[in-house]
Amino acid sequence: EEETFKRAVDFIERNAEGEKPFFLYWASNFVTMFTVHPDWAGKSAQGTNSGDQFMEHDHYVGQLLRTLEDLGIAENTLVVWMSDNGPMYDFFPESSSSAFTGGKGDVLEGGVHVPAIAWWPGIIEPNQINAELLQVTDMYTTAARIGGAMDEIPNDRVIDGLEQSSYLMAGTPSRREYIFHYSGKNVGAIRMGQYKRHMVAAHGGLPGKAFHDIYKDPKEEHGVMAELLWAWVPFDDILLMHNELIEKYPHRAPYYSKMTE
């Protein structure tokens, strides 16, 4: 992990003085590993592997931000910190740290609802908290817009990400109205605003009939199907639209599958 951090800093330093915008994706593995660096073992208040790992991770993220400040490019750089999925079920107490039910690999909020932080001194007002919908695919299109690379986005495929620069920088409402959460190759749940519909039975019951108000019931423990009879039609409509789009533009094999052939 320390090696990838050093390479990230080196990349920033080599590109800081260039005329072209640059993009860095640093995929930290700190909190998915089972071991802790000896220098950080037992340093957290929790005294757990995940707590110690987060302390080390926080240290390196701080060093990356300090690098941007020292190079004088912090006010011209958008930094987004985002998790990829919820906690793993099999590691207590770390796996119980979420306010939601579920974890990595399922479509409950605990598996798909993750923290994200956007940092851009002078552009993004600090200390804001926002609960509107943002999907990781949105960052692809948003980064292209900010970097002046919209013309480079391929036009031979469906691009899932929405351009969200005004949401991040100006505080306007998110352009994303709904999110499809996949369970394998099928839609497992749909989130629309504060409401969510499970297409597979997450807590028993009938598939496709479980509706939840995430704002009032973040753990998805109490179904509100009767209260949300009006929501059946809009949820059905976007699922139909989604399936028609897939029929016209089938799912593409992920790039990593080509690497293993």
Backbone as CSV, one residue per row, in Angstrom:
resi,resn,N_x,N_y,N_z,CA_x,CA_y,CA_z,C_x,C_y,C_z
1,GLU,0.825,-1.201,0.000,0.000,0.000,0.000,0.864,1.258,0.000
2,GLU,1.926,1.219,0.772,2.836,2.360,0.800,3.446,2.594,-0.574
3,GLU,3.693,1.513,-1.308,4.275,1.637,-2.639,3.303,2.316,-3.598
4,THR,2.026,1.945,-3.554,1.059,2.587,-4.448,0.886,4.059,-4.091
5,PHE,0.977,4.381,-2.792,0.906,5.779,-2.378,2.076,6.571,-2.956
6,LYS,3.279,6.022,-2.866,4.456,6.712,-3.400,4.322,6.940,-4.902
7,ARG,3.778,5.958,-5.596,3.598,6.103,-7.043,2.546,7.163,-7.359
8,ALA,1.515,7.249,-6.515,0.492,8.270,-6.709,1.088,9.665,-6.552
9,VAL,1.891,9.854,-5.520,2.545,11.143,-5.303,3.480,11.469,-6.462
10,ASP,4.228,10.488,-6.913,5.134,10.691,-8.042,4.365,11.112,-9.291
11,PHE,3.222,10.492,-9.534,2.400,10.837,-10.696,1.922,12.285,-10.606
12,ILE,1.469,12.687,-9.417,1.005,14.062,-9.226,2.135,15.047,-9.473
13,GLU,3.294,14.776,-8.909,4.426,15.691,-9.049,4.868,15.817,-10.500
14,ARG,4.824,14.718,-11.256,5.244,14.755,-12.659,4.253,15.490,-13.550
15,ASN,2.995,15.535,-13.137,1.972,16.150,-13.982,1.537,17.534,-13.509
16,ALA,2.002,17.947,-12.339,1.532,19.199,-11.749,1.871,20.420,-12.592
17,GLU,3.003,20.402,-13.262,3.435,21.573,-14.022,3.015,21.519,-15.486
18,GLY,2.344,20.465,-15.887,1.919,20.341,-17.270,0.725,21.228,-17.587
19,GLU,0.470,21.419,-18.867,-0.637,22.249,-19.313,-1.950,21.474,-19.355
20,LYS,-1.869,20.149,-19.474,-3.072,19.342,-19.606,-3.597,18.896,-18.236
21,PRO,-4.922,18.812,-18.095,-5.481,18.241,-16.860,-5.039,16.787,-16.718
22,PHE,-4.908,16.316,-15.499,-4.542,14.920,-15.295,-5.564,14.241,-14.385
23,PHE,-5.650,12.928,-14.511,-6.594,12.125,-13.736,-5.831,11.028,-13.019
24,LEU,-6.025,10.928,-11.713,-5.389,9.890,-10.907,-6.466,9.086,-10.197
25,TYR,-6.422,7.790,-10.346,-7.303,6.880,-9.604,-6.432,6.055,-8.677
26,TRP,-6.517,6.340,-7.385,-5.728,5.605,-6.396,-6.666,4.665,-5.653
27,ALA,-6.565,3.381,-5.937,-7.446,2.379,-5.335,-6.788,1.812,-4.083
28,SER,-7.024,2.464,-2.970,-6.451,2.002,-1.711,-7.085,0.686,-1.283
29,ASN,-6.264,-0.213,-0.780,-6.749,-1.504,-0.290,-6.655,-1.622,1.228
30,PHE,-6.456,-0.516,1.899,-6.188,-0.562,3.335,-7.225,-1.353,4.113
31,VAL,-8.486,-1.004,3.945,-9.501,-1.590,4.820,-10.117,-2.856,4.242
32,THR,-9.473,-3.456,3.263,-9.917,-4.768,2.780,-8.882,-5.840,3.094
33,MET,-7.771,-5.442,3.647,-6.721,-6.403,3.989,-6.926,-6.905,5.420
34,PHE,-6.338,-8.035,5.730,-6.532,-8.645,7.041,-5.393,-8.331,8.008
35,THR,-4.368,-7.709,7.519,-3.213,-7.417,8.359,-3.029,-5.918,8.503
36,VAL,-2.290,-5.536,9.514,-2.017,-4.133,9.797,-0.515,-3.921,9.792
37,HIS,-0.076,-2.816,9.238,1.345,-2.495,9.264,1.797,-2.361,10.726
38,PRO,2.942,-2.920,11.074,3.405,-2.871,12.474,3.446,-1.462,13.049
39,ASP,3.733,-0.461,12.216,3.812,0.910,12.716,2.459,1.449,13.184
40,TRP,1.369,0.807,12.737,0.037,1.314,13.068,-0.759,0.353,13.944
41,ALA,-0.226,-0.787,14.243,-0.949,-1.789,15.032,-1.272,-1.262,16.433
42,GLY,-2.536,-1.342,16.819,-2.956,-0.924,18.148,-3.033,0.570,18.355
43,LYS,-2.918,1.370,17.298,-2.909,2.828,17.450,-4.309,3.437,17.521
44,SER,-5.311,2.736,17.023,-6.652,3.315,16.999,-7.366,3.112,18.333
45,ALA,-8.387,3.924,18.587,-9.173,3.792,19.814,-9.920,2.468,19.845
46,GLN,-10.310,1.972,18.663,-11.014,0.692,18.594,-10.110,-0.468,18.977
47,GLY,-8.853,-0.350,18.572,-7.929,-1.446,18.789,-8.183,-2.624,17.874
48,THR,-8.882,-2.373,16.757,-9.183,-3.425,15.785,-8.355,-3.211,14.524
49,ASN,-8.287,-4.247,13.701,-7.565,-4.115,12.439,-8.118,-2.981,11.592
50,SER,-9.452,-2.922,11.482,-10.039,-1.891,10.628,-9.765,-0.497,11.177
51,GLY,-9.830,-0.336,12.512,-9.537,0.966,13.092,-8.114,1.403,12.823
52,ASP,-7.165,0.483,13.008,-5.761,0.799,12.740,-5.549,1.093,11.256
53,GLN,-6.210,0.330,10.398,-6.066,0.542,8.962,-6.616,1.895,8.545
54,PHE,-7.746,2.291,9.152,-8.314,3.590,8.822,-7.385,4.722,9.247
55,MET,-6.719,4.564,10.364,-5.770,5.589,10.793,-4.643,5.728,9.782
56,GLU,-4.124,4.609,9.315,-3.056,4.666,8.321,-3.582,5.237,7.007
57,HIS,-4.770,4.803,6.617,-5.379,5.316,5.388,-5.576,6.827,5.475
58,ASP,-6.083,7.291,6.614,-6.293,8.722,6.820,-4.977,9.483,6.702
59,HIS,-3.921,8.903,7.223,-2.597,9.524,7.140,-2.176,9.718,5.687
60,TYR,-2.324,8.677,4.878,-1.879,8.763,3.489,-2.769,9.687,2.661
61,VAL,-4.069,9.692,2.926,-4.946,10.629,2.225,-4.543,12.063,2.561
62,GLY,-4.248,12.302,3.836,-3.783,13.627,4.233,-2.502,14.025,3.531
63,GLN,-1.597,13.068,3.338,-0.346,13.355,2.640,-0.596,13.677,1.170
64,LEU,-1.573,13.022,0.559,-1.912,13.339,-0.833,-2.446,14.768,-0.947
65,LEU,-3.321,15.150,-0.015,-3.854,16.508,-0.034,-2.752,17.524,0.236
66,ARG,-1.847,17.197,1.141,-0.718,18.086,1.426,0.164,18.247,0.187
67,THR,0.324,17.174,-0.577,1.108,17.249,-1.811,0.490,18.252,-2.774
68,LEU,-0.829,18.212,-2.927,-1.514,19.157,-3.814,-1.324,20.593,-3.332
69,GLU,-1.401,20.791,-2.021,-1.222,22.132,-1.464,0.209,22.619,-1.642
70,ASP,1.175,21.751,-1.388,2.579,22.141,-1.516,2.945,22.477,-2.955
71,LEU,2.295,21.813,-3.908,2.565,22.067,-5.324,1.771,23.253,-5.861
72,GLY,0.894,23.810,-5.034,0.120,24.978,-5.447,-1.010,24.678,-6.408
73,ILE,-1.503,23.435,-6.431,-2.565,23.079,-7.378,-3.840,22.620,-6.675
74,ALA,-3.898,22.774,-5.360,-5.079,22.304,-4.622,-6.342,23.011,-5.091
75,GLU,-6.247,24.320,-5.374,-7.426,25.079,-5.769,-7.798,24.854,-7.227
76,ASN,-7.050,24.021,-7.904,-7.366,23.678,-9.287,-7.561,22.170,-9.437
77,THR,-7.884,21.508,-8.318,-7.978,20.048,-8.326,-9.201,19.579,-7.546
78,LEU,-9.991,18.743,-8.167,-11.111,18.090,-7.489,-10.642,16.747,-6.962
79,VAL,-10.857,16.505,-5.678,-10.524,15.225,-5.057,-11.822,14.584,-4.575
80,VAL,-12.045,13.349,-4.960,-13.225,12.607,-4.515,-12.760,11.353,-3.788
81,TRP,-13.205,11.215,-2.560,-12.929,10.006,-1.764,-14.231,9.233,-1.665
82,MET,-14.202,7.965,-2.067,-15.443,7.187,-2.109,-15.153,5.720,-1.839
83,SER,-16.017,5.092,-1.063,-15.912,3.652,-0.847,-16.595,2.916,-1.990
84,ASP,-16.253,1.645,-2.175,-16.826,0.890,-3.292,-17.993,0.012,-2.871
85,ASN,-18.066,-0.383,-1.631,-19.164,-1.222,-1.151,-19.182,-1.200,0.372
86,GLY,-20.214,-1.802,0.940,-20.347,-1.825,2.384,-19.410,-2.817,3.041
87,PRO,-19.495,-2.932,4.369,-18.585,-3.813,5.120,-18.848,-5.286,4.830
88,MET,-17.835,-6.104,5.069,-17.978,-7.546,4.882,-18.714,-8.147,6.076
89,TYR,-19.592,-9.089,5.806,-20.412,-9.699,6.849,-19.588,-10.425,7.909
90,ASP,-18.499,-11.031,7.508,-17.837,-12.034,8.343,-16.812,-11.482,9.328
91,PHE,-16.795,-10.160,9.531,-15.783,-9.587,10.412,-16.444,-8.695,11.457
92,PHE,-16.803,-9.284,12.578,-17.400,-8.544,13.689,-16.287,-8.040,14.608
93,PRO,-16.331,-6.826,15.174,-17.453,-5.894,15.123,-17.427,-4.948,13.927
94,GLU,-16.358,-5.004,13.109,-16.260,-4.069,12.000,-17.480,-4.140,11.096
95,SER,-17.988,-5.347,10.872,-19.101,-5.506,9.947,-20.404,-4.935,10.483
96,SER,-20.447,-4.616,11.775,-21.667,-4.066,12.360,-21.593,-2.551,12.500
97,SER,-20.579,-1.932,11.913,-20.368,-0.504,12.113,-21.302,0.354,11.275
98,SER,-21.959,-0.229,10.275,-22.831,0.536,9.401,-24.161,0.832,10.070
99,ALA,-24.749,1.963,9.707,-26.085,2.301,10.201,-27.156,1.545,9.440
100,PHE,-26.745,0.822,8.409,-27.692,0.106,7.560,-27.580,-1.402,7.761
101,THR,-28.577,-2.110,7.259,-28.557,-3.566,7.255,-27.879,-4.051,5.983
102,GLY,-27.166,-5.175,6.089,-26.550,-5.742,4.897,-25.073,-5.434,4.808
103,GLY,-24.450,-5.928,3.742,-23.025,-5.729,3.558,-22.607,-6.058,2.142
104,LYS,-21.328,-6.164,1.953,-20.762,-6.384,0.630,-21.404,-7.589,-0.057
105,GLY,-21.861,-7.372,-1.287,-22.405,-8.465,-2.074,-23.915,-8.523,-2.142
106,ASP,-24.627,-7.697,-1.339,-26.084,-7.699,-1.445,-26.580,-6.317,-1.852
107,VAL,-27.897,-6.182,-2.005,-28.456,-4.917,-2.477,-29.184,-4.162,-1.372
108,LEU,-29.035,-4.603,-0.123,-29.503,-3.807,1.003,-28.621,-2.568,1.121
109,GLU,-29.114,-1.550,1.813,-28.358,-0.299,1.905,-26.965,-0.507,2.482
110,GLY,-26.826,-1.460,3.390,-25.512,-1.727,3.964,-24.501,-2.216,2.956
111,GLY,-24.973,-2.739,1.839,-24.059,-3.216,0.812,-23.760,-2.204,-0.265
112,VAL,-24.693,-1.254,-0.491,-24.550,-0.351,-1.641,-24.496,1.127,-1.275
113,HIS,-24.907,1.473,-0.068,-24.929,2.875,0.353,-23.605,3.185,1.060
114,VAL,-22.764,3.964,0.421,-21.408,4.158,0.935,-21.098,5.647,1.112
115,PRO,-20.107,5.968,1.932,-19.710,7.367,2.116,-18.925,7.892,0.931
116,ALA,-19.053,9.188,0.709,-18.284,9.860,-0.345,-18.018,11.294,0.093
117,ILE,-16.825,11.778,-0.198,-16.427,13.142,0.156,-15.815,13.800,-1.073
118,ALA,-16.252,15.017,-1.374,-15.673,15.797,-2.473,-14.966,17.013,-1.882
119,TRP,-13.747,17.256,-2.327,-12.893,18.328,-1.762,-12.303,19.147,-2.905
120,TRP,-12.571,20.455,-2.883,-11.997,21.356,-3.891,-11.949,22.748,-3.276
121,PRO,-10.842,23.117,-2.654,-10.735,24.406,-1.967,-11.096,25.572,-2.882
122,GLY,-11.950,26.455,-2.388,-12.349,27.621,-3.156,-13.506,27.369,-4.099
123,ILE,-13.851,26.124,-4.326,-14.941,25.786,-5.241,-16.088,25.107,-4.490
124,ILE,-15.759,24.089,-3.714,-16.781,23.372,-2.948,-16.791,23.898,-1.516
125,GLU,-17.934,24.408,-1.087,-18.066,24.924,0.272,-17.858,23.786,1.269
126,PRO,-16.982,23.966,2.255,-16.709,22.876,3.204,-17.859,22.637,4.176
127,ASN,-17.783,21.493,4.849,-18.702,21.129,5.936,-20.161,20.994,5.494
128,GLN,-20.363,20.571,4.264,-21.719,20.300,3.794,-22.037,18.812,3.945
129,ILE,-23.282,18.517,4.177,-23.757,17.133,4.199,-24.940,17.039,3.251
130,ASN,-24.878,16.109,2.319,-25.920,15.992,1.312,-26.297,14.533,1.131
131,ALA,-27.572,14.244,1.087,-28.041,12.860,0.980,-28.670,12.555,-0.374
132,GLU,-28.462,13.433,-1.363,-29.042,13.152,-2.677,-28.279,12.020,-3.361
133,LEU,-28.899,11.468,-4.405,-28.330,10.298,-5.063,-27.144,10.661,-5.947
134,LEU,-26.078,9.899,-5.790,-24.885,9.999,-6.624,-24.351,8.586,-6.784
135,GLN,-24.095,8.188,-8.015,-23.582,6.853,-8.276,-22.136,6.948,-8.736
136,VAL,-21.354,5.919,-8.447,-19.938,5.954,-8.788,-19.728,6.156,-10.283
137,THR,-20.636,5.655,-11.121,-20.488,5.850,-12.566,-20.585,7.322,-12.953
138,ASP,-21.233,8.132,-12.113,-21.336,9.563,-12.405,-19.978,10.247,-12.401
139,MET,-19.035,9.697,-11.646,-17.733,10.345,-11.548,-16.967,10.274,-12.865
140,TYR,-17.228,9.252,-13.659,-16.571,9.129,-14.971,-16.938,10.318,-15.859
141,THR,-18.232,10.561,-16.007,-18.706,11.635,-16.870,-18.381,13.002,-16.278
142,THR,-18.479,13.113,-14.961,-18.189,14.382,-14.303,-16.720,14.758,-14.453
143,ALA,-15.828,13.792,-14.279,-14.397,14.054,-14.455,-14.097,14.453,-15.894
144,ALA,-14.784,13.835,-16.842,-14.581,14.192,-18.247,-15.006,15.631,-18.505
145,ARG,-16.115,16.057,-17.910,-16.580,17.435,-18.081,-15.590,18.423,-17.485
146,ILE,-15.178,18.186,-16.255,-14.265,19.114,-15.589,-12.920,19.164,-16.300
147,GLY,-12.466,18.023,-16.819,-11.181,17.967,-17.507,-11.241,18.330,-18.971
148,GLY,-12.415,18.734,-19.462,-12.540,19.124,-20.860,-12.394,17.965,-21.825
149,ALA,-12.848,16.776,-21.401,-12.659,15.582,-22.230,-13.977,14.926,-22.632
150,MET,-15.070,15.685,-22.639,-16.354,15.101,-23.002,-16.346,14.521,-24.412
151,ASP,-15.578,15.136,-25.307,-15.516,14.639,-26.689,-14.800,13.300,-26.789
152,GLU,-14.090,12.918,-25.730,-13.350,11.656,-25.747,-14.189,10.476,-25.241
153,ILE,-15.380,10.747,-24.732,-16.228,9.665,-24.239,-16.731,8.842,-25.423
154,PRO,-16.588,7.531,-25.391,-17.028,6.685,-26.513,-18.523,6.846,-26.787
155,ASN,-18.883,6.836,-28.061,-20.295,6.956,-28.428,-20.861,5.667,-29.016
156,ASP,-20.123,4.559,-28.855,-20.585,3.276,-29.375,-21.184,2.394,-28.283
157,ARG,-21.519,2.992,-27.141,-22.048,2.238,-26.006,-22.877,3.167,-25.119
158,VAL,-23.654,2.573,-24.244,-24.422,3.359,-23.285,-23.509,3.759,-22.135
159,ILE,-23.498,5.026,-21.803,-22.717,5.524,-20.671,-23.669,5.725,-19.494
160,ASP,-23.457,4.976,-18.436,-24.366,5.025,-17.289,-24.223,6.300,-16.467
161,GLY,-23.031,6.872,-16.431,-22.784,8.005,-15.555,-23.428,9.289,-16.032
162,LEU,-23.985,10.055,-15.094,-24.536,11.374,-15.377,-23.515,12.437,-15.006
163,GLU,-23.513,13.519,-15.745,-22.582,14.618,-15.480,-23.103,15.403,-14.272
164,GLN,-22.317,15.424,-13.183,-22.782,15.972,-11.915,-21.906,17.114,-11.400
165,SER,-21.222,17.824,-12.281,-20.317,18.880,-11.817,-21.073,20.001,-11.107
166,SER,-22.253,20.366,-11.589,-23.002,21.444,-10.937,-23.483,21.022,-9.550
167,TYR,-23.766,19.736,-9.387,-24.174,19.222,-8.075,-23.013,19.312,-7.094
168,LEU,-21.815,18.946,-7.533,-20.651,18.962,-6.651,-20.175,20.377,-6.361
169,MET,-20.177,21.231,-7.383,-19.527,22.533,-7.244,-20.480,23.666,-6.898
170,ALA,-21.721,23.576,-7.350,-22.651,24.686,-7.144,-23.780,24.355,-6.185
171,GLY,-23.847,23.112,-5.747,-24.871,22.744,-4.789,-26.263,22.607,-5.374
172,THR,-26.366,22.492,-6.701,-27.670,22.285,-7.317,-28.124,20.848,-7.067
173,PRO,-29.415,20.568,-7.215,-29.886,19.194,-6.977,-29.193,18.187,-7.891
174,SER,-29.038,16.988,-7.392,-28.447,15.921,-8.194,-29.321,15.637,-9.404
175,ARG,-28.686,15.323,-10.525,-29.421,14.976,-11.737,-29.884,13.521,-11.717
176,ARG,-29.436,12.761,-10.748,-29.783,11.339,-10.712,-31.067,11.135,-9.913
177,GLU,-32.074,10.587,-10.580,-33.365,10.357,-9.949,-33.504,8.933,-9.421
178,TYR,-32.743,7.998,-9.980,-32.873,6.605,-9.556,-31.572,5.855,-9.797
179,ILE,-31.441,4.727,-9.118,-30.263,3.863,-9.238,-30.741,2.416,-9.307
180,PHE,-30.156,1.656,-10.215,-30.408,0.221,-10.281,-29.288,-0.508,-9.540
181,HIS,-29.655,-1.308,-8.571,-28.683,-2.115,-7.841,-28.775,-3.550,-8.357
182,TYR,-27.677,-4.027,-8.886,-27.689,-5.355,-9.492,-27.338,-6.445,-8.489
183,SER,-28.000,-7.582,-8.648,-27.673,-8.804,-7.924,-27.263,-9.817,-8.980
184,GLY,-25.966,-9.961,-9.179,-25.488,-10.763,-10.297,-25.799,-10.066,-11.605
185,LYS,-26.482,-10.743,-12.512,-26.816,-10.169,-13.810,-28.211,-9.551,-13.838
186,ASN,-28.897,-9.565,-12.719,-30.276,-9.083,-12.666,-30.414,-7.898,-11.721
187,VAL,-31.408,-7.071,-11.974,-31.695,-5.951,-11.086,-32.237,-6.501,-9.770
188,GLY,-31.526,-6.218,-8.692,-31.936,-6.708,-7.381,-32.781,-5.720,-6.617
189,ALA,-32.563,-4.423,-6.882,-33.331,-3.384,-6.202,-33.231,-2.097,-7.008
190,ILE,-34.198,-1.226,-6.790,-34.212,0.077,-7.453,-34.404,1.135,-6.385
191,ARG,-33.571,2.141,-6.403,-33.702,3.273,-5.477,-34.174,4.481,-6.277
192,MET,-35.264,5.096,-5.839,-35.793,6.295,-6.470,-36.046,7.328,-5.381
193,GLY,-35.199,8.355,-5.324,-35.334,9.330,-4.260,-35.155,8.664,-2.908
194,GLN,-36.114,8.882,-2.021,-36.006,8.288,-0.685,-36.604,6.890,-0.619
195,TYR,-37.160,6.420,-1.730,-37.841,5.127,-1.726,-37.034,4.056,-2.450
196,LYS,-37.266,2.816,-2.037,-36.532,1.697,-2.612,-37.464,0.503,-2.767
197,ARG,-37.299,-0.174,-3.890,-38.094,-1.373,-4.166,-37.154,-2.548,-4.396
198,HIS,-37.356,-3.605,-3.655,-36.535,-4.806,-3.816,-37.182,-5.736,-4.836
199,MET,-36.412,-6.083,-5.854,-36.910,-6.999,-6.876,-36.644,-8.453,-6.492
200,VAL,-35.735,-8.669,-5.562,-35.508,-9.994,-4.980,-35.875,-9.894,-3.501
201,ALA,-36.259,-10.990,-2.917,-36.721,-10.977,-1.528,-35.542,-10.829,-0.577
202,ALA,-35.363,-9.625,-0.023,-34.244,-9.379,0.890,-34.543,-9.878,2.300
203,HIS,-35.783,-9.726,2.744,-36.180,-10.153,4.094,-37.355,-11.121,4.029
204,GLY,-37.396,-11.957,3.025,-38.559,-12.812,2.855,-39.661,-12.051,2.134
205,GLY,-40.823,-12.642,2.024,-41.920,-11.978,1.341,-41.862,-12.217,-0.158
206,LEU,-42.653,-11.451,-0.888,-42.781,-11.649,-2.325,-41.770,-10.798,-3.084
207,PRO,-41.010,-11.385,-3.997,-40.052,-10.604,-4.796,-40.771,-9.510,-5.580
208,GLY,-40.177,-8.331,-5.599,-40.748,-7.218,-6.336,-41.834,-6.473,-5.606
209,LYS,-42.213,-6.943,-4.422,-43.318,-6.321,-3.681,-42.846,-5.563,-2.443
210,ALA,-41.566,-5.611,-2.141,-41.046,-4.975,-0.925,-40.631,-3.534,-1.210
211,PHE,-41.341,-2.587,-0.611,-41.033,-1.167,-0.734,-40.585,-0.643,0.632
212,HIS,-39.604,0.266,0.610,-39.108,0.842,1.860,-38.890,2.342,1.702
213,ASP,-39.126,3.077,2.769,-38.790,4.494,2.849,-37.438,4.577,3.551
214,ILE,-36.376,4.808,2.785,-35.018,4.763,3.334,-34.784,5.869,4.354
215,TYR,-35.428,7.010,4.194,-35.245,8.097,5.153,-35.813,7.724,6.525
216,LYS,-36.955,7.080,6.533,-37.604,6.718,7.796,-37.153,5.356,8.314
217,ASP,-36.740,4.493,7.396,-36.408,3.112,7.758,-35.109,2.696,7.060
218,PRO,-33.982,3.283,7.465,-32.720,3.007,6.761,-32.269,1.555,6.832
219,LYS,-32.742,0.819,7.826,-32.362,-0.591,7.924,-33.273,-1.506,7.102
220,GLU,-34.261,-0.920,6.438,-35.159,-1.679,5.556,-35.811,-2.852,6.288
221,GLU,-36.310,-2.553,7.477,-36.929,-3.589,8.308,-38.454,-3.591,8.218
222,HIS,-39.040,-2.484,7.722,-40.496,-2.358,7.731,-40.994,-2.002,6.333
223,GLY,-41.635,-2.933,5.690,-42.172,-2.692,4.361,-43.347,-1.725,4.388
224,VAL,-43.458,-0.904,3.339,-44.548,0.078,3.250,-45.251,-0.053,1.899
225,MET,-45.446,-1.273,1.447,-46.075,-1.499,0.152,-47.449,-0.837,0.074
226,ALA,-48.252,-0.982,1.123,-49.606,-0.428,1.100,-49.592,1.094,1.017
227,GLU,-48.600,1.715,1.652,-48.513,3.168,1.642,-47.980,3.695,0.314
228,LEU,-47.289,2.851,-0.420,-46.653,3.299,-1.663,-47.294,2.671,-2.895
229,LEU,-48.602,2.468,-2.850,-49.281,1.924,-4.025,-49.079,2.823,-5.244
230,TRP,-48.986,4.126,-4.997,-48.783,5.070,-6.094,-47.429,4.876,-6.768
231,ALA,-46.467,4.270,-6.055,-45.099,4.155,-6.577,-44.922,2.965,-7.509
232,TRP,-45.875,2.067,-7.551,-45.721,0.896,-8.406,-45.505,1.294,-9.862
233,VAL,-46.314,2.210,-10.353,-46.234,2.590,-11.772,-44.899,3.232,-12.123
234,PRO,-44.415,4.257,-11.402,-43.110,4.821,-11.777,-41.957,3.834,-11.663
235,PHE,-41.986,2.967,-10.660,-40.937,1.948,-10.551,-41.023,0.961,-11.712
236,ASP,-42.240,0.536,-12.056,-42.409,-0.372,-13.190,-41.946,0.284,-14.487
237,ASP,-42.248,1.568,-14.639,-41.900,2.276,-15.875,-40.392,2.353,-16.083
238,ILE,-39.645,2.697,-15.030,-38.202,2.828,-15.221,-37.540,1.469,-15.394
239,LEU,-38.111,0.426,-14.765,-37.565,-0.916,-14.974,-37.826,-1.379,-16.408
240,LEU,-39.013,-1.086,-16.934,-39.325,-1.435,-18.322,-38.391,-0.695,-19.273
241,MET,-38.192,0.592,-19.020,-37.283,1.377,-19.851,-35.869,0.804,-19.798
242,HIS,-35.444,0.428,-18.608,-34.103,-0.131,-18.421,-33.944,-1.442,-19.187
243,ASN,-34.935,-2.305,-19.087,-34.863,-3.595,-19.777,-34.902,-3.431,-21.293
244,GLU,-35.673,-2.475,-21.777,-35.712,-2.218,-23.217,-34.367,-1.697,-23.704
245,LEU,-33.722,-0.882,-22.883,-32.408,-0.353,-23.246,-31.372,-1.474,-23.295
246,ILE,-31.451,-2.398,-22.346,-30.517,-3.525,-22.326,-30.743,-4.440,-23.531
247,GLU,-32.003,-4.602,-23.909,-32.301,-5.433,-25.077,-31.700,-4.819,-26.338
248,LYS,-31.730,-3.503,-26.416,-31.170,-2.809,-27.574,-29.655,-2.728,-27.496
249,TYR,-29.155,-2.493,-26.281,-27.707,-2.391,-26.057,-27.321,-3.381,-24.955
250,PRO,-27.053,-4.630,-25.286,-26.754,-5.651,-24.268,-25.554,-5.277,-23.408
251,HIS,-25.517,-5.834,-22.210,-24.389,-5.609,-21.309,-23.083,-6.000,-22.002
252,ARG,-22.085,-5.191,-21.821,-20.761,-5.487,-22.362,-19.954,-6.259,-21.322
253,ALA,-19.094,-7.136,-21.787,-18.217,-7.858,-20.862,-17.283,-6.865,-20.182
254,PRO,-17.082,-6.975,-18.868,-16.168,-6.050,-18.186,-14.763,-6.156,-18.739
255,TYR,-14.038,-5.048,-18.693,-12.703,-5.014,-19.284,-11.780,-6.042,-18.651
256,TYR,-11.920,-6.248,-17.327,-11.004,-7.186,-16.663,-11.177,-8.611,-17.160
257,SER,-12.365,-8.946,-17.720,-12.556,-10.298,-18.244,-11.657,-10.544,-19.445
258,LYS,-11.349,-9.491,-20.195,-10.453,-9.636,-21.336,-9.024,-9.900,-20.874
259,MET,-8.698,-9.392,-19.698,-7.342,-9.548,-19.183,-7.075,-10.978,-18.736
260,THR,-8.150,-11.730,-18.449,-7.967,-13.096,-17.950,-8.138,-14.146,-19.037
261,GLU,-8.462,-13.710,-20.256,-8.645,-14.662,-21.345,-7.314,-15.234,-21.811
